[in-house]
Amino acid sequence: MRSTAGSKGPTAVGPRPEPPGSVRRFGRAERLVHRTTGWLMLVCLVTAACLYLGPLAQLVGQRYLVSTLHRWSGLLLPVPLLLGLGSAALRADLRRLNRFAEYDRQWLHAALRRVRSPGARPAGKFNAGQKIYAGWLAGAVLVMTSTGLLMWFTGVLPFVSRTSAIFMHDVVAWAIAFVLFAHVRRAWADPEARRGMRTGRVGRAWAARHHSRWRPDDGRE
């Protein structure tokens, strides 16, 4: 509420007008889940580097503190997504990510052939690359959590050696670091995509060019 010149009392402040030519891509729940998960993943990677790389470990010190941060940030990784399941919009996005249509195969075929014209890469709200990335990362987080718990609580599964758990944890950690670097690099090259995750809205022309099968006005793919 606010008072305006010449008025006798406060007037209601309506919703902020949407930018012309833009469409809503992500709601508050999707953006919070993405942002919180990203920060937790960053803490995991930074603390892992401080534990794994000798020179960095000597520079930082505080090994017990770093190890504690690493463990708890890893355990908390699935929490934002689990809490976000209360959002219907997030659940709808998860269903989209879990569905691979024929045009996704066309997108993937064009991407592998490095055909860059948007017409050759039809996509819904999420393209085939984003769907594969989301599925792979979900599986990788499960592997990291399970192997991390085996390393933390030695002896829970006697038939799985701690050495095997450490080896798998290290290999998948390097893979995650590489994939996340590629993800950030890709996002950095597309300011409109970053704006969509930051503000929730993207330009209608950008959506039509890169996600031609997405119909944001009626919620369809």
MDAnalysis code that builds the backbone (N, CA, C; Angstrom):
import MDAnalysis as mda
import numpy as np

u = mda.Universe.empty(663, n_residues=221, atom_resindex=np.repeat(np.arange(221), 3), trajectory=True)
u.add_TopologyAttr("name", ["N", "CA", "C"] * 221)
u.add_TopologyAttr("resid", np.arange(1, 222))
u.add_TopologyAttr("resname", ["MET", "ARG", "SER", "THR", "ALA", "GLY", "SER", "LYS", "GLY", "PRO", "THR", "ALA", "VAL", "GLY", "PRO", "ARG", "PRO", "GLU", "PRO", "PRO", "GLY", "SER", "VAL", "ARG", "ARG", "PHE", "GLY", "ARG", "ALA", "GLU", "ARG", "LEU", "VAL", "HIS", "ARG", "THR", "THR", "GLY", "TRP", "LEU", "MET", "LEU", "VAL", "CYS", "LEU", "VAL", "THR", "ALA", "ALA", "CYS", "LEU", "TYR", "LEU", "GLY", "PRO", "LEU", "ALA", "GLN", "LEU", "VAL", "GLY", "GLN", "ARG", "TYR", "LEU", "VAL", "SER", "THR", "LEU", "HIS", "ARG", "TRP", "SER", "GLY", "LEU", "LEU", "LEU", "PRO", "VAL", "PRO", "LEU", "LEU", "LEU", "GLY", "LEU", "GLY", "SER", "ALA", "ALA", "LEU", "ARG", "ALA", "ASP", "LEU", "ARG", "ARG", "LEU", "ASN", "ARG", "PHE", "ALA", "GLU", "TYR", "ASP", "ARG", "GLN", "TRP", "LEU", "HIS", "ALA", "ALA", "LEU", "ARG", "ARG", "VAL", "ARG", "SER", "PRO", "GLY", "ALA", "ARG", "PRO", "ALA", "GLY", "LYS", "PHE", "ASN", "ALA", "GLY", "GLN", "LYS", "ILE", "TYR", "ALA", "GLY", "TRP", "LEU", "ALA", "GLY", "ALA", "VAL", "LEU", "VAL", "MET", "THR", "SER", "THR", "GLY", "LEU", "LEU", "MET", "TRP", "PHE", "THR", "GLY", "VAL", "LEU", "PRO", "PHE", "VAL", "SER", "ARG", "THR", "SER", "ALA", "ILE", "PHE", "MET", "HIS", "ASP", "VAL", "VAL", "ALA", "TRP", "ALA", "ILE", "ALA", "PHE", "VAL", "LEU", "PHE", "ALA", "HIS", "VAL", "ARG", "ARG", "ALA", "TRP", "ALA", "ASP", "PRO", "GLU", "ALA", "ARG", "ARG", "GLY", "MET", "ARG", "THR", "GLY", "ARG", "VAL", "GLY", "ARG", "ALA", "TRP", "ALA", "ALA", "ARG", "HIS", "HIS", "SER", "ARG", "TRP", "ARG", "PRO", "ASP", "ASP", "GLY", "ARG", "GLU"])
u.atoms.positions = np.array([
    [0.839, -1.199, 0.000],
    [0.000, 0.000, 0.000],
    [0.870, 1.243, 0.000],
    [0.434, 2.292, -0.691],
    [1.162, 3.549, -0.684],
    [0.201, 4.686, -0.961],
    [0.575, 5.905, -0.488],
    [-0.237, 7.097, -0.737],
    [0.274, 7.805, -1.967],
    [-0.639, 8.373, -2.742],
    [-0.258, 9.133, -3.917],
    [-0.731, 10.562, -3.750],
    [-0.088, 11.447, -4.482],
    [-0.438, 12.870, -4.364],
    [-1.902, 13.077, -4.712],
    [-2.612, 13.797, -3.824],
    [-4.003, 14.113, -4.077],
    [-4.975, 13.065, -3.591],
    [-4.456, 11.947, -3.097],
    [-5.355, 10.898, -2.611],
    [-5.570, 11.056, -1.126],
    [-6.675, 10.525, -0.630],
    [-6.995, 10.638, 0.778],
    [-6.441, 9.484, 1.601],
    [-5.950, 8.482, 0.990],
    [-5.441, 7.333, 1.726],
    [-4.554, 6.480, 0.846],
    [-4.089, 5.408, 1.385],
    [-3.194, 4.539, 0.609],
    [-3.942, 3.842, -0.515],
    [-3.255, 3.603, -1.568],
    [-3.828, 2.887, -2.701],
    [-3.099, 1.564, -2.841],
    [-3.790, 0.563, -3.351],
    [-3.193, -0.769, -3.501],
    [-2.174, -0.757, -4.629],
    [-1.077, -1.424, -4.368],
    [-0.053, -1.578, -5.399],
    [-0.322, -2.881, -6.121],
    [-0.605, -2.810, -7.381],
    [-0.908, -4.016, -8.145],
    [0.348, -4.777, -8.494],
    [0.201, -5.931, -9.135],
    [1.356, -6.711, -9.542],
    [2.212, -5.957, -10.543],
    [3.491, -6.215, -10.468],
    [4.417, -5.538, -11.382],
    [4.098, -5.936, -12.813],
    [3.983, -4.966, -13.721],
    [3.663, -5.316, -15.109],
    [4.771, -6.149, -15.731],
    [4.367, -7.145, -16.522],
    [5.342, -8.012, -17.170],
    [5.988, -7.293, -18.353],
    [7.275, -7.559, -18.581],
    [7.935, -6.938, -19.729],
    [7.245, -7.338, -21.020],
    [7.093, -6.406, -21.951],
    [6.428, -6.736, -23.214],
    [7.229, -7.770, -23.992],
    [6.517, -8.671, -24.634],
    [7.177, -9.673, -25.461],
    [7.848, -10.771, -24.685],
    [7.528, -10.947, -23.393],
    [8.152, -11.998, -22.597],
    [7.113, -13.012, -22.154],
    [7.580, -14.217, -21.802],
    [6.712, -15.281, -21.311],
    [7.334, -15.855, -20.043],
    [6.491, -16.398, -19.171],
    [6.990, -17.005, -17.937],
    [7.530, -18.394, -18.239],
    [8.766, -18.619, -17.809],
    [9.411, -19.920, -18.018],
    [9.520, -20.714, -16.717],
    [9.896, -20.032, -15.629],
    [10.052, -20.713, -14.348],
    [9.404, -19.898, -13.239],
    [8.743, -20.579, -12.332],
    [8.183, -19.933, -11.156],
    [9.207, -19.855, -10.043],
    [8.762, -19.341, -8.899],
    [9.662, -19.156, -7.770],
    [10.223, -20.486, -7.273],
    [9.385, -21.526, -7.220],
    [9.838, -22.813, -6.686],
    [10.971, -23.399, -7.530],
    [10.803, -23.400, -8.865],
    [11.845, -23.951, -9.731],
    [13.158, -23.188, -9.582],
    [13.049, -21.859, -9.490],
    [14.265, -21.058, -9.391],
    [14.967, -21.270, -8.051],
    [14.189, -21.374, -6.967],
    [14.799, -21.598, -5.655],
    [15.465, -22.968, -5.575],
    [14.810, -23.981, -6.128],
    [15.401, -25.325, -6.119],
    [16.709, -25.337, -6.915],
    [16.681, -24.715, -8.082],
    [17.886, -24.675, -8.923],
    [19.008, -23.922, -8.226],
    [18.682, -22.774, -7.639],
    [19.694, -21.935, -7.006],
    [20.283, -22.609, -5.764],
    [19.419, -23.177, -4.927],
    [19.897, -23.810, -3.701],
    [20.725, -25.050, -4.008],
    [20.257, -25.853, -4.958],
    [21.013, -27.039, -5.348],
    [22.357, -26.646, -5.931],
    [22.374, -25.575, -6.719],
    [23.637, -25.116, -7.295],
    [24.642, -24.702, -6.230],
    [24.184, -23.974, -5.196],
    [25.090, -23.565, -4.126],
    [25.600, -24.758, -3.335],
    [24.729, -25.717, -3.053],
    [25.163, -26.916, -2.338],
    [26.179, -27.712, -3.160],
    [25.925, -27.804, -4.465],
    [26.872, -28.510, -5.328],
    [28.211, -27.788, -5.371],
    [28.178, -26.460, -5.382],
    [29.426, -25.696, -5.380],
    [30.220, -25.953, -4.103],
    [29.529, -25.972, -2.953],
    [30.213, -26.266, -1.685],
    [30.816, -27.659, -1.727],
    [30.075, -28.619, -2.265],
    [30.593, -29.986, -2.388],
    [31.874, -30.024, -3.208],
    [31.866, -29.351, -4.349],
    [33.023, -29.399, -5.235],
    [34.226, -28.670, -4.647],
    [33.988, -27.506, -4.042],
    [35.100, -26.744, -3.468],
    [35.723, -27.494, -2.295],
    [34.882, -28.027, -1.409],
    [35.424, -28.761, -0.264],
    [36.087, -30.058, -0.710],
    [35.551, -30.688, -1.761],
    [36.193, -31.896, -2.288],
    [37.588, -31.584, -2.809],
    [37.713, -30.445, -3.509],
    [39.031, -30.052, -4.013],
    [40.000, -29.795, -2.863],
    [39.503, -29.194, -1.778],
    [40.362, -28.914, -0.621],
    [40.776, -30.191, 0.096],
    [39.991, -31.245, -0.035],
    [40.338, -32.518, 0.592],
    [41.193, -33.392, -0.315],
    [40.983, -33.265, -1.623],
    [41.600, -34.184, -2.579],
    [42.953, -33.694, -3.089],
    [43.081, -32.395, -3.313],
    [44.302, -31.836, -3.896],
    [45.243, -31.406, -2.783],
    [46.415, -32.041, -2.723],
    [47.364, -31.804, -1.644],
    [47.742, -30.349, -1.424],
    [48.225, -29.633, -2.458],
    [48.616, -28.227, -2.269],
    [47.470, -27.359, -1.748],
    [46.251, -27.605, -2.261],
    [45.106, -26.823, -1.806],
    [44.744, -27.182, -0.367],
    [44.880, -28.461, -0.021],
    [44.595, -28.886, 1.351],
    [45.548, -28.227, 2.342],
    [46.832, -28.139, 1.963],
    [47.808, -27.485, 2.837],
    [47.535, -25.993, 2.960],
    [47.087, -25.378, 1.873],
    [46.820, -23.944, 1.892],
    [45.615, -23.617, 2.773],
    [44.557, -24.421, 2.677],
    [43.321, -24.145, 3.409],
    [43.407, -24.631, 4.856],
    [43.945, -25.835, 5.050],
    [43.966, -26.400, 6.396],
    [42.559, -26.722, 6.877],
    [42.363, -26.766, 8.209],
    [41.036, -27.006, 8.795],
    [40.367, -28.222, 8.158],
    [41.077, -29.333, 8.100],
    [40.567, -30.504, 7.386],
    [39.259, -31.019, 7.979],
    [39.149, -31.021, 9.307],
    [37.928, -31.524, 9.930],
    [36.723, -30.660, 9.544],
    [36.898, -29.337, 9.576],
    [35.811, -28.434, 9.205],
    [35.427, -28.612, 7.739],
    [36.434, -28.699, 6.879],
    [36.173, -28.866, 5.443],
    [35.456, -30.193, 5.194],
    [35.911, -31.251, 5.885],
    [35.277, -32.560, 5.720],
    [33.827, -32.534, 6.196],
    [33.557, -31.850, 7.292],
    [32.184, -31.754, 7.796],
    [31.290, -31.004, 6.816],
    [31.788, -29.891, 6.284],
    [31.019, -29.140, 5.287],
    [30.742, -29.993, 4.059],
    [31.744, -30.770, 3.642],
    [31.580, -31.612, 2.461],
    [30.503, -32.673, 2.692],
    [30.552, -33.318, 3.840],
    [29.586, -34.376, 4.124],
    [28.152, -33.848, 4.183],
    [27.963, -32.778, 4.909],
    [26.600, -32.291, 5.107],
    [26.030, -31.611, 3.866],
    [26.873, -30.928, 3.116],
    [26.367, -30.346, 1.870],
    [25.974, -31.454, 0.891],
    [26.722, -32.585, 0.908],
    [26.356, -33.723, 0.068],
    [25.042, -34.354, 0.497],
    [24.857, -34.526, 1.805],
    [23.611, -35.111, 2.309],
    [22.408, -34.207, 2.041],
    [22.639, -32.897, 2.032],
    [21.539, -31.952, 1.831],
    [21.186, -31.740, 0.354],
    [21.996, -32.267, -0.558],
    [21.763, -32.022, -1.982],
    [20.341, -32.378, -2.449],
    [19.788, -33.528, -2.054],
    [18.433, -33.850, -2.545],
    [17.324, -33.053, -1.855],
    [17.628, -32.386, -0.741],
    [16.582, -31.751, 0.066],
    [15.820, -30.660, -0.695],
    [16.496, -29.726, -1.400],
    [15.731, -28.689, -2.116],
    [14.718, -29.267, -3.094],
    [15.118, -30.315, -3.818],
    [14.188, -30.931, -4.768],
    [13.019, -31.585, -4.050],
    [13.305, -32.279, -2.952],
    [12.232, -32.936, -2.205],
    [11.242, -31.913, -1.658],
    [11.758, -30.797, -1.141],
    [10.864, -29.750, -0.644],
    [10.087, -29.104, -1.786],
    [10.749, -28.972, -2.935],
    [10.097, -28.330, -4.077],
    [8.991, -29.157, -4.699],
    [8.898, -30.455, -4.337],
    [7.843, -31.296, -4.905],
    [6.452, -30.831, -4.506],
    [6.375, -29.954, -3.515],
    [5.078, -29.375, -3.166],
    [4.557, -28.422, -4.220],
    [5.417, -28.023, -5.174],
    [5.011, -27.107, -6.241],
    [4.515, -27.887, -7.449],
    [3.288, -27.575, -7.896],
    [2.736, -28.241, -9.077],
    [3.561, -27.928, -10.322],
    [4.085, -26.698, -10.402],
    [4.893, -26.311, -11.567],
    [6.177, -27.128, -11.635],
    [6.808, -27.355, -10.483],
    [8.031, -28.149, -10.466],
    [7.734, -29.599, -10.841],
    [6.644, -30.140, -10.334],
    [6.282, -31.514, -10.689],
    [6.016, -31.637, -12.190],
    [5.404, -30.620, -12.766],
    [5.151, -30.635, -14.210],
    [6.471, -30.605, -14.987],
    [7.420, -29.812, -14.511],
    [8.723, -29.760, -15.172],
    [9.443, -31.101, -15.074],
    [9.338, -31.775, -13.937],
    [9.959, -33.085, -13.786],
    [9.349, -34.096, -14.749],
    [8.043, -34.009, -14.959],
    [7.414, -34.911, -15.941],
    [7.925, -34.610, -17.342],
    [8.112, -33.336, -17.656],
    [8.647, -32.982, -18.973],
    [10.062, -33.525, -19.144],
    [10.880, -33.375, -18.096],
    [12.260, -33.854, -18.176],
    [12.325, -35.368, -18.313],
    [11.318, -36.066, -17.825],
    [11.310, -37.524, -17.834],
    [10.706, -38.096, -19.112],
    [10.261, -37.235, -20.017],
    [9.607, -37.689, -21.239],
    [10.492, -37.367, -22.447],
    [10.827, -38.400, -23.216],
    [11.687, -38.234, -24.396],
    [10.845, -38.470, -25.640],
    [10.570, -37.397, -26.390],
    [9.691, -37.481, -27.559],
    [10.510, -37.690, -28.834],
    [9.806, -37.877, -29.920],
    [10.478, -38.101, -31.197],
    [11.294, -36.873, -31.611],
    [10.751, -35.681, -31.360],
    [11.506, -34.487, -31.745],
    [12.761, -34.307, -30.886],
    [12.790, -34.928, -29.695],
    [14.024, -34.901, -28.900],
    [15.120, -35.709, -29.582],
    [14.740, -36.809, -30.201],
    [15.729, -37.594, -30.963],
    [16.229, -36.797, -32.158],
    [15.325, -36.039, -32.783],
    [15.743, -35.174, -33.896],
    [16.718, -34.105, -33.401],
    [16.420, -33.507, -32.233],
    [17.318, -32.502, -31.648],
    [18.683, -33.100, -31.373],
    [18.703, -34.289, -30.793],
    [19.964, -34.933, -30.441],
    [20.761, -35.289, -31.689],
    [20.076, -35.767, -32.721],
    [20.756, -36.112, -33.969],
    [21.385, -34.862, -34.584],
    [20.657, -33.753, -34.587],
    [21.201, -32.506, -35.137],
    [22.358, -31.997, -34.288],
    [22.261, -32.138, -32.971],
    [23.345, -31.677, -32.098],
    [24.613, -32.488, -32.326],
    [24.470, -33.810, -32.501],
    [25.643, -34.651, -32.736],
    [26.289, -34.344, -34.081],
    [25.484, -33.900, -35.043],
    [26.013, -33.517, -36.348],
    [26.436, -32.057, -36.381],
    [26.290, -31.354, -35.217],
    [26.658, -29.949, -35.079],
    [25.883, -29.052, -36.038],
    [24.619, -29.403, -36.281],
    [23.723, -28.545, -37.054],
    [23.146, -27.524, -36.085],
    [23.440, -26.246, -36.280],
    [23.100, -25.231, -35.289],
    [21.824, -24.458, -35.591],
    [21.221, -24.649, -36.727],
    [20.013, -23.895, -37.032],
    [18.892, -24.340, -36.096],
    [18.187, -23.382, -35.452],
    [17.128, -23.742, -34.498],
    [16.052, -24.628, -35.103],
    [15.775, -24.465, -36.406],
    [14.753, -25.292, -37.040],
    [15.094, -26.766, -37.060],
    [16.388, -27.066, -37.039],
    [16.824, -28.464, -37.033],
    [16.818, -29.061, -35.644],
    [16.583, -28.232, -34.627],
    [16.611, -28.703, -33.247],
    [15.297, -28.366, -32.535],
    [14.215, -29.042, -32.899],
    [12.941, -28.759, -32.213],
    [13.010, -29.217, -30.759],
    [12.390, -28.461, -29.879],
    [12.418, -28.789, -28.462],
    [11.172, -28.272, -27.783],
    [10.768, -28.976, -26.728],
    [9.698, -28.487, -25.876],
    [10.260, -27.482, -24.884],
    [9.707, -27.454, -23.695],
    [10.219, -26.518, -22.696],
    [11.684, -26.823, -22.385],
    [12.056, -28.104, -22.450],
    [13.445, -28.523, -22.262],
    [13.885, -29.300, -23.490],
    [15.096, -29.034, -23.952],
    [15.580, -29.773, -25.109],
    [16.176, -31.117, -24.669],
    [16.542, -31.932, -25.645],
    [17.028, -33.279, -25.345],
    [18.295, -33.252, -24.502],
    [19.174, -32.285, -24.772],
    [20.397, -32.184, -23.981],
    [20.118, -31.901, -22.521],
    [19.155, -31.023, -22.264],
    [18.796, -30.704, -20.880],
    [18.163, -31.903, -20.182],
    [17.383, -32.684, -20.904],
    [16.766, -33.867, -20.319],
    [17.823, -34.919, -19.965],
    [18.762, -35.135, -20.863],
    [19.831, -36.100, -20.583],
    [20.688, -35.620, -19.417],
    [20.997, -34.341, -19.407],
    [21.808, -33.775, -18.319],
    [21.100, -33.944, -16.968],
    [19.805, -33.640, -16.913],
    [19.067, -33.740, -15.653],
    [19.023, -35.182, -15.167],
    [18.762, -36.133, -16.069],
    [18.714, -37.533, -15.671],
    [20.069, -38.038, -15.213],
    [21.121, -37.666, -15.947],
    [22.466, -38.107, -15.569],
    [22.872, -37.533, -14.219],
    [22.580, -36.254, -13.995],
    [22.982, -35.619, -12.738],
    [22.226, -36.224, -11.559],
    [20.949, -36.538, -11.750],
    [20.186, -37.172, -10.669],
    [20.800, -38.516, -10.297],
    [21.169, -39.300, -11.305],
    [21.813, -40.581, -11.028],
    [23.168, -40.413, -10.363],
    [23.932, -39.417, -10.811],
    [25.255, -39.176, -10.240],
    [25.160, -38.763, -8.774],
    [24.156, -37.944, -8.441],
    [23.980, -37.529, -7.042],
    [23.649, -38.728, -6.169],
    [22.825, -39.649, -6.678],
    [22.502, -40.858, -5.921],
    [23.751, -41.706, -5.684],
    [24.589, -41.839, -6.716],
    [25.831, -42.608, -6.562],
    [26.754, -41.939, -5.544],
    [26.887, -40.623, -5.638],
    [27.764, -39.902, -4.713],
    [27.264, -39.999, -3.277],
    [25.941, -39.909, -3.097],
    [25.385, -40.001, -1.749],
    [25.601, -41.387, -1.158],
    [25.331, -42.421, -1.960],
    [25.472, -43.786, -1.450],
    [26.925, -44.139, -1.166],
    [27.834, -43.782, -2.069],
    [29.245, -44.095, -1.823],
    [29.799, -43.247, -0.686],
    [29.314, -42.003, -0.572],
    [29.751, -41.166, 0.547],
    [29.328, -41.743, 1.886],
    [28.098, -42.266, 1.945],
    [27.631, -42.887, 3.188],
    [28.430, -44.140, 3.514],
    [28.790, -44.908, 2.483],
    [29.605, -46.108, 2.712],
    [30.989, -45.740, 3.234],
    [31.526, -44.627, 2.753],
    [32.825, -44.171, 3.252],
    [32.702, -43.621, 4.670],
    [31.577, -42.996, 4.968],
    [31.368, -42.379, 6.283],
    [31.092, -43.448, 7.335],
    [30.164, -44.372, 7.004],
    [29.791, -45.427, 7.946],
    [30.384, -46.748, 7.471],
    [31.675, -46.880, 7.659],
    [32.377, -48.090, 7.243],
    [31.812, -49.302, 7.973],
    [31.558, -50.368, 7.219],
    [31.061, -51.592, 7.830],
    [29.567, -51.788, 7.702],
    [28.837, -50.768, 7.168],
    [27.389, -50.927, 6.998],
    [27.100, -52.056, 6.012],
    [27.840, -52.080, 4.916],
    [27.743, -53.159, 3.932],
    [29.113, -53.825, 3.838],
    [29.359, -54.875, 4.600],
    [30.695, -55.473, 4.652],
    [31.187, -55.996, 3.314],
    [30.247, -56.373, 2.412],
    [30.672, -56.943, 1.132],
    [31.126, -55.863, 0.147],
    [30.954, -54.606, 0.489],
    [31.447, -53.504, -0.342],
    [32.642, -52.885, 0.379],
    [33.805, -52.992, -0.229],
    [34.998, -52.472, 0.435],
    [35.016, -50.947, 0.393],
    [35.643, -50.359, 1.390],
    [35.745, -48.906, 1.443],
    [36.563, -48.388, 0.267],
    [37.564, -49.185, -0.147],
    [38.392, -48.777, -1.290],
    [37.555, -48.659, -2.556],
    [36.630, -49.603, -2.772],
    [35.747, -49.541, -3.950],
    [34.850, -48.315, -3.904],
    [34.330, -48.010, -2.704],
    [33.466, -46.841, -2.558],
    [34.237, -45.561, -2.842],
    [35.476, -45.485, -2.332],
    [36.302, -44.295, -2.569],
    [36.601, -44.135, -4.049],
    [36.935, -45.253, -4.717],
    [37.251, -45.191, -6.147],
    [36.048, -44.687, -6.944],
    [34.873, -45.263, -6.682],
    [33.672, -44.835, -7.409],
    [33.335, -43.379, -7.091],
    [33.476, -42.988, -5.834],
    [33.187, -41.610, -5.419],
    [34.095, -40.637, -6.166],
    [35.374, -40.962, -6.270],
    [36.327, -40.065, -6.928],
    [36.061, -39.964, -8.422],
    [35.782, -41.108, -9.064],
    [35.556, -41.109, -10.514],
    [34.313, -40.289, -10.863],
    [33.222, -40.520, -10.132],
    [31.984, -39.794, -10.421],
    [32.134, -38.310, -10.086],
    [32.928, -37.999, -9.051],
    [33.152, -36.588, -8.695],
    [33.831, -35.845, -9.840],
    [34.847, -36.464, -10.440],
    [35.512, -35.833, -11.578],
    [34.548, -35.663, -12.755],
    [33.701, -36.677, -12.972],
    [32.724, -36.582, -14.059],
    [31.734, -35.444, -13.803],
    [31.277, -35.309, -12.555],
    [30.346, -34.231, -12.216],
    [31.004, -32.874, -12.434],
    [32.263, -32.740, -12.010],
    [32.968, -31.470, -12.185],
    [33.047, -31.099, -13.666],
    [33.352, -32.075, -14.510],
    [33.454, -31.820, -15.954],
    [32.104, -31.429, -16.539],
    [31.049, -32.176, -16.177],
    [29.719, -31.917, -16.731],
    [29.190, -30.569, -16.254],
    [29.408, -30.236, -14.981],
    [28.946, -28.949, -14.473],
    [29.687, -27.788, -15.126],
    [30.976, -27.971, -15.390],
    [31.728, -26.932, -16.100],
    [31.120, -26.695, -17.488],
    [30.784, -27.778, -18.175],
    [30.163, -27.649, -19.495],
    [28.791, -26.986, -19.385],
    [28.050, -27.320, -18.349],
    [26.723, -26.722, -18.129],
    [26.825, -25.214, -17.897],
    [27.750, -24.806, -17.031],
    [27.929, -23.377, -16.738],
    [28.425, -22.641, -17.980],
    [29.332, -23.273, -18.701],
    [29.859, -22.654, -19.925],
    [28.750, -22.447, -20.947],
    [27.889, -23.427, -21.058],
    [26.770, -23.322, -21.998],
    [25.806, -22.222, -21.572],
    [25.510, -22.186, -20.274],
    [24.592, -21.164, -19.766],
    [25.174, -19.767, -19.930],
    [26.483, -19.634, -19.720],
    [27.124, -18.329, -19.842],
    [27.049, -17.797, -21.267],
    [26.977, -18.696, -22.236],
    [26.915, -18.282, -23.641],
    [25.504, -17.885, -24.060],
    [24.519, -18.090, -23.183],
    [23.128, -17.780, -23.524],
    [22.533, -16.875, -22.447],
    [22.687, -15.552, -22.572],
    [22.164, -14.632, -21.545],
    [20.667, -14.753, -21.334],
    [19.918, -15.069, -22.384],
    [18.463, -15.166, -22.240],
    [18.072, -16.357, -21.369],
    [18.795, -17.452, -21.522],
    [18.527, -18.617, -20.675],
    [18.847, -18.305, -19.217],
    [19.931, -17.573, -18.983],
    [20.275, -17.186, -17.612],
    [19.218, -16.245, -17.034],
    [18.708, -15.350, -17.861],
    [17.666, -14.435, -17.392],
    [16.416, -15.211, -17.006],
    [16.116, -16.269, -17.758],
    [14.962, -17.086, -17.444],
    [15.078, -17.749, -16.085],
    [16.292, -18.200, -15.738],
    [16.476, -18.825, -14.436],
    [16.583, -17.786, -13.327],
    [17.014, -16.580, -13.660],
    [17.168, -15.535, -12.647],
    [15.848, -14.828, -12.343],
    [15.086, -14.494, -13.383],
    [13.856, -13.721, -13.198],
    [12.596, -14.547, -13.429],
    [12.743, -15.689, -14.087],
    [11.578, -16.518, -14.390],
    [10.964, -16.253, -15.748],
    [11.440, -15.209, -16.470],
    [10.836, -14.859, -17.741],
    [11.889, -14.806, -18.847],
    [11.457, -15.144, -20.060],
    [12.330, -15.088, -21.239],
    [11.571, -14.392, -22.352],
    [12.311, -13.938, -23.355],
    [11.679, -13.311, -24.500],
    [10.878, -14.313, -25.312],
    [9.739, -13.875, -25.807],
    [8.899, -14.766, -26.610],
    [9.613, -15.210, -27.881],
    [10.383, -14.316, -28.488],
    [11.112, -14.673, -29.709],
    [12.167, -15.742, -29.416],
    [12.860, -15.612, -28.280],
    [13.862, -16.610, -27.893],
    [13.201, -17.968, -27.673],
    [12.049, -17.972, -27.005],
    [11.337, -19.225, -26.747],
    [10.908, -19.882, -28.057],
    [10.409, -19.092, -29.002],
    [9.975, -19.650, -30.282],
    [11.155, -20.192, -31.081],
    [12.315, -19.557, -30.943],
    [13.490, -19.973, -31.717],
    [14.137, -21.238, -31.146],
    [14.257, -21.330, -29.824],
    [14.987, -22.440, -29.205],
    [14.093, -23.539, -28.637],
    [12.798, -23.237, -28.431],
    [11.875, -24.223, -27.844],
    [10.553, -24.170, -28.607],
    [10.635, -24.509, -29.888],
    [9.506, -24.313, -30.791],
    [8.295, -25.170, -30.433],
    [8.490, -26.275, -29.714],
    [7.371, -27.145, -29.347],
    [6.729, -26.758, -28.011],
    [7.276, -25.748, -27.383],
    [6.751, -25.304, -26.075],
    [5.670, -24.279, -26.305],
    [4.521, -24.453, -25.642],
    [3.412, -23.508, -25.719],
    [3.191, -22.927, -24.312],
    [3.937, -21.894, -23.946],
    [3.858, -21.379, -22.568],
    [2.491, -20.828, -22.187],
    [1.726, -20.360, -23.170],
    [0.438, -19.734, -22.849],
    [-0.609, -20.731, -22.373],
    [-0.492, -21.990, -22.819],
    [-1.480, -22.972, -22.352],
    [-0.836, -24.093, -21.552],
    [0.475, -23.929, -21.243],
    [1.139, -24.887, -20.364],
    [1.567, -26.182, -21.027],
    [1.347, -26.308, -22.342],
    [1.717, -27.559, -23.002],
    [3.199, -27.578, -23.347],
    [3.689, -28.795, -23.655],
    [5.079, -28.989, -24.019],
    [5.431, -28.193, -25.261],
])
